[in-house]
């Protein structure tokens, strides 16, 4: 009998990573209390990170960011104060 690897599903991801990943968004790690990602993220504007990479990121203490724009269908307005409106 051959041994097989355990099936990997998005259930292996913490919920905060699983939800946007399952929606097809390109997720990347960001250190807590910071704005800049811990990885070079330009590649994820055109391709999604492999599940195994996302799994590794999700296992580290970090926040999650979503690459926005055309690739995700999300547009974000960053308004820091009322004057920016």
Phi and psi in degrees as GROMACS dihedral restraints (atoms count N, CA, C in turn):
[ dihedral_restraints ]
;  ai    aj    ak    al  type     phi  dphi    fc
    3     4     5     6     1   -87.9    20    10
    4     5     6     7     1   140.3    20    10
    6     7     8     9     1   -79.9    20    10
    7     8     9    10     1   140.3    20    10
    9    10    11    12     1  -119.1    20    10
   10    11    12    13     1   149.4    20    10
   12    13    14    15     1   -70.3    20    10
   13    14    15    16     1   148.7    20    10
   15    16    17    18     1   -64.1    20    10
   16    17    18    19     1   140.8    20    10
   18    19    20    21     1   -65.2    20    10
   19    20    21    22     1   138.3    20    10
   21    22    23    24     1  -106.3    20    10
   22    23    24    25     1   127.5    20    10
   24    25    26    27     1  -129.8    20    10
   25    26    27    28     1   167.0    20    10
   27    28    29    30     1   -67.9    20    10
   28    29    30    31     1   -10.1    20    10
   30    31    32    33     1   -62.1    20    10
   31    32    33    34     1   -18.9    20    10
   33    34    35    36     1   -75.3    20    10
   34    35    36    37     1   -10.9    20    10
   36    37    38    39     1   -91.1    20    10
   37    38    39    40     1   146.9    20    10
   39    40    41    42     1   -61.2    20    10
   40    41    42    43     1   149.0    20    10
   42    43    44    45     1   -52.1    20    10
   43    44    45    46     1   -37.0    20    10
   45    46    47    48     1   -65.4    20    10
   46    47    48    49     1   -27.5    20    10
   48    49    50    51     1   -90.0    20    10
   49    50    51    52     1   -37.3    20    10
   51    52    53    54     1   -63.5    20    10
   52    53    54    55     1   -46.1    20    10
   54    55    56    57     1   -59.5    20    10
   55    56    57    58     1   -55.1    20    10
   57    58    59    60     1   -67.7    20    10
   58    59    60    61     1   -33.4    20    10
   60    61    62    63     1   -63.2    20    10
   61    62    63    64     1   -45.0    20    10
   63    64    65    66     1   -66.3    20    10
   64    65    66    67     1   -24.1    20    10
   66    67    68    69     1   -80.9    20    10
   67    68    69    70     1    -3.1    20    10
   69    70    71    72     1    92.4    20    10
   70    71    72    73     1     4.7    20    10
   72    73    74    75     1   -73.5    20    10
   73    74    75    76     1   153.4    20    10
   75    76    77    78     1   -91.4    20    10
   76    77    78    79     1   108.3    20    10
   78    79    80    81     1   -99.3    20    10
   79    80    81    82     1   144.7    20    10
   81    82    83    84     1  -141.5    20    10
   82    83    84    85     1   155.5    20    10
   84    85    86    87     1   -84.3    20    10
   85    86    87    88     1   145.4    20    10
   87    88    89    90     1  -133.6    20    10
   88    89    90    91     1   132.2    20    10
   90    91    92    93     1   -59.3    20    10
   91    92    93    94     1   148.0    20    10
   93    94    95    96     1   -59.2    20    10
   94    95    96    97     1   140.3    20    10
   96    97    98    99     1    63.3    20    10
   97    98    99   100     1    26.1    20    10
   99   100   101   102     1  -133.6    20    10
  100   101   102   103     1   167.4    20    10
  102   103   104   105     1  -112.5    20    10
  103   104   105   106     1   -20.0    20    10
  105   106   107   108     1   -91.6    20    10
  106   107   108   109     1   133.8    20    10
  108   109   110   111     1   -62.0    20    10
  109   110   111   112     1   157.3    20    10
  111   112   113   114     1   -84.8    20    10
  112   113   114   115     1    -6.5    20    10
  114   115   116   117     1  -124.4    20    10
  115   116   117   118     1   158.3    20    10
  117   118   119   120     1   -70.3    20    10
  118   119   120   121     1   118.2    20    10
  120   121   122   123     1  -103.3    20    10
  121   122   123   124     1    -6.7    20    10
  123   124   125   126     1   -56.5    20    10
  124   125   126   127     1   -38.1    20    10
  126   127   128   129     1   -60.5    20    10
  127   128   129   130     1   -29.7    20    10
  129   130   131   132     1   -80.6    20    10
  130   131   132   133     1     1.5    20    10
  132   133   134   135     1   -76.1    20    10
  133   134   135   136     1   -19.9    20    10
  135   136   137   138     1  -121.3    20    10
  136   137   138   139     1   -18.0    20    10
  138   139   140   141     1  -143.3    20    10
  139   140   141   142     1   153.1    20    10
  141   142   143   144     1   -87.0    20    10
  142   143   144   145     1   142.3    20    10
  144   145   146   147     1   -63.6    20    10
  145   146   147   148     1   144.1    20    10
  147   148   149   150     1   -59.4    20    10
  148   149   150   151     1   147.4    20    10
  150   151   152   153     1   -54.4    20    10
  151   152   153   154     1   -40.9    20    10
  153   154   155   156     1   -61.5    20    10
  154   155   156   157     1   -35.8    20    10
  156   157   158   159     1   -69.3    20    10
  157   158   159   160     1   -45.1    20    10
  159   160   161   162     1   -61.0    20    10
  160   161   162   163     1   -39.0    20    10
  162   163   164   165     1   -60.8    20    10
  163   164   165   166     1   -42.8    20    10
  165   166   167   168     1   -64.0    20    10
  166   167   168   169     1   -45.9    20    10
  168   169   170   171     1   -58.9    20    10
  169   170   171   172     1   -43.0    20    10
  171   172   173   174     1   -66.9    20    10
  172   173   174   175     1   -21.6    20    10
  174   175   176   177     1   -83.0    20    10
  175   176   177   178     1    -8.9    20    10
  177   178   179   180     1   -96.6    20    10
  178   179   180   181     1   156.6    20    10
  180   181   182   183     1   -75.2    20    10
  181   182   183   184     1   100.0    20    10
  183   184   185   186     1  -158.1    20    10
  184   185   186   187     1   165.9    20    10
  186   187   188   189     1   -89.6    20    10
  187   188   189   190     1   176.5    20    10
  189   190   191   192     1  -119.6    20    10
  190   191   192   193     1   141.3    20    10
  192   193   194   195     1  -124.2    20    10
  193   194   195   196     1   154.9    20    10
  195   196   197   198     1  -116.1    20    10
  196   197   198   199     1   128.3    20    10
  198   199   200   201     1   -69.7    20    10
  199   200   201   202     1   119.0    20    10
  201   202   203   204     1   -99.9    20    10
  202   203   204   205     1   177.0    20    10
  204   205   206   207     1   105.3    20    10
  205   206   207   208     1  -158.2    20    10
  207   208   209   210     1   -55.3    20    10
  208   209   210   211     1   -40.3    20    10
  210   211   212   213     1   -59.9    20    10
  211   212   213   214     1   -31.3    20    10
  213   214   215   216     1  -111.4    20    10
  214   215   216   217     1   -12.8    20    10
  216   217   218   219     1    77.1    20    10
  217   218   219   220     1    14.9    20    10
  219   220   221   222     1  -113.5    20    10
  220   221   222   223     1   137.3    20    10
  222   223   224   225     1  -120.2    20    10
  223   224   225   226     1   133.6    20    10
  225   226   227   228     1  -119.1    20    10
  226   227   228   229     1   132.4    20    10
  228   229   230   231     1  -105.7    20    10
  229   230   231   232     1   121.0    20    10
  231   232   233   234     1  -100.9    20    10
  232   233   234   235     1    97.3    20    10
  234   235   236   237     1  -108.0    20    10
  235   236   237   238     1   108.6    20    10
  237   238   239   240     1   -81.0    20    10
  238   239   240   241     1   -20.3    20    10
  240   241   242   243     1  -156.1    20    10
  241   242   243   244     1   173.7    20    10
  243   244   245   246     1   -62.3    20    10
  244   245   246   247     1   -30.8    20    10
  246   247   248   249     1   -65.4    20    10
  247   248   249   250     1   -23.1    20    10
  249   250   251   252     1   -75.6    20    10
  250   251   252   253     1   -15.9    20    10
